[in-house]
Amino acid sequence: MDVKSSLSQVAASVASLSSIFGLILLWIGYRICVALYNISPFHPLSRFPGPQIAAVSYLYEAYYDWWLVGRYGKVIAGMHEKYGPIVRINPDELHCSDPNFTDEIYAGSGRSRDKWQHQLNTGAAGPLSMAAFSTVNHDLHRARRTPFNKFFSRQQMLKLEGEVFDFAQKTTEKMLASAGKGAFNVKEAFNCFTGDVISQYAFGEPMGFVAQETWEPNLTTWMGSFTRSAYMMRHNTLARKIAVVLPFMADYLGEDVRAIMKVMNVTVPGYITAALKNPENGHVFMEVMSGSKTLTKEDRYRFDGEGFMFLVAGTETTAAILTIFTYWMLAKPEIYKRLMSELSGLTPETVKWIELEKRPYLWGILQECLRMVPGVSQRSARIAREEDLHYRSEDGESDWVIPRGTPIGMTSMINHWNTKLFPEPDEFLPERWLTEEGRPNVQLQKKLIAFGKGSRGCIGENLAYCELYIMCALMAFEIIPRARLVDTTLEDVAYDHDLIVVQSKRGALSVKIGID
């Protein structure tokens, strides 16, 4: 009996292994069939130009974005040079490099534009997957975003200007207090500034970054963790599934993922809870959530994701623009000199957003900063599910009908380096934004996609401009005259690759300055 039992167990084990092996072979066969279909004439995108290796599977994209860390954008730029303004960049997605087609891809609210789940997989896990930013469907996105829209109107931001000025002034005073004490990374300072502004406005309580003795820690640490894991999440289904059961699994994952999950599942919910308990202090989230007739657990989970998105989008992007502004004011004294001539008659105590907007050269400087460091540097696709899109190039050589339901997008770093629109794109030239009469060239500005476009454009654009104008003016008056670059070169700020946001060859943008 023992021998027969042993033989039966062996046979069962062999059968089990054979079944597993058979399933593996079946899966491999299925993937091969899918790959062959992707490059066959039967695929709806088969007629569009592009390298076949990119059309076969998503592995080509994953290799450049995950394995080589955020470098698929430059590969796409190379595809356009070879194949033209419309290219197929993976099995299911098209990419356009013609800025004249921007308003068709990123249409206004009257025309439905869905997001594409493949790109939303870039970090859209846990509560963040429920936020408006991560919502695929056009109509559901509008329903989720509408309650927040009024808080970011221009009129509302004008009311917030006083708080923005206070934080900006405290930040520059803290910079001045470091005179003679060694260099610091000014981007860390700007992250403290933007982090306190958005947390104060969203939750009714600043996170205390400006008030702390040093510039670190701040949201840069958390943002770095978020961006470093972004493309891994996009191409790793298992990681996204695990994120659903976090924070229970957080202790078994890497430091980056643990940091993200702590902020998303502990820090942000804590601030939202505090805002609800203190109505007199609460701003955005207190009003939105207290105004809801029924607040389900799912709603609360989604608001945690919205809060996290506010912090991520409201800090790093604006801080990066301020960082590039600081670098070029110190690297090109002639630009700074012209700026100060334009700001004559103003003082640090009297700067007002509306008055600063009337200075065309300052406007041009900010547009050039936004061109070089847009809010998001990775591509962003949209799906027109209710209409075909017709693309025709200005020279008539390219004429394509993009089938409805097809993801097609653009990349800011490709559009913003278009040599027809922006000659010498590697050069920082604020003059390119002014007409011959010295007025703002608003037609050229329409070609930028620094804040996105259409119904999915950045909700915080007005807040960003308020912060930029006020902080840039205070930097120009108070800091730049006493500052100098320390161990910082163009390589520290020039675009090399992206992790959602612009990265230099040395990683995240970094500008070290010393105050004399």
PyMOL commands that set and color helices and strands:
alter all, ss='L'
color gray80, all
select helices_A, chain A and resi 2-38+52-56+59-67+72-83+99-105+117-120+126-130+132-134+138-152+154-177+186-203+219-228+230-235+237-244+250-252+255-277+284-290+297-331+333-342+353-357+360-372+412-415+430-433+442-445+454-456+461-482+490-492
alter helices_A, ss='H'
color red, helices_A
select strands_A, chain A and resi 86-90+93-96+184-185+380-383+389-392+399-402+407-410+483-485+497-498+502-504+507-508+512-515
alter strands_A, ss='S'
color yellow, strands_A
deselect
rebuild
show_as cartoon
